[in-house]
Amino acid sequence: MVQSLALYPYIQAMVTASDTTIAATVPQIIKQCCHGEQISDDWSVLERIERTVVFADGAIIRQVTEVETETDGAAADNICGDDWISYQVLQQPPQANITPLQKQFTNRCQQAFWLKIQVAQQES
């Protein structure tokens, strides 16, 4: 029988990988690789980072983050600036299906809020 798993614990593990207080409650990361690039013009710098994470249960998730920073510093005071963050399940764990297969956010605040809602729904 195939078990259904939620995507949010994997995203939470990726977001909080350095937080040892949360690490016990989320899937364990065993390997990750990351590469990025920067593209700039006269007005801004676009940084694109792609991170692929392998979890102990066999799941593989890709995170792509794109952040555009204006070179004149005008957007520096924007707490929830426009970022593009996406997650995609590249490989399912054996005998399990992670859903949804993809999730996208327009900024880190939206991502943090979504994670809080997911955790609250699981606790109730």
Helices and strands as residue ranges (DSSP letters): E 3-6, H 8-15, G 23-25, E 29-40, E 44-55, E 60-70, E 83-91, E 96-99, E 102-105, H 108-123
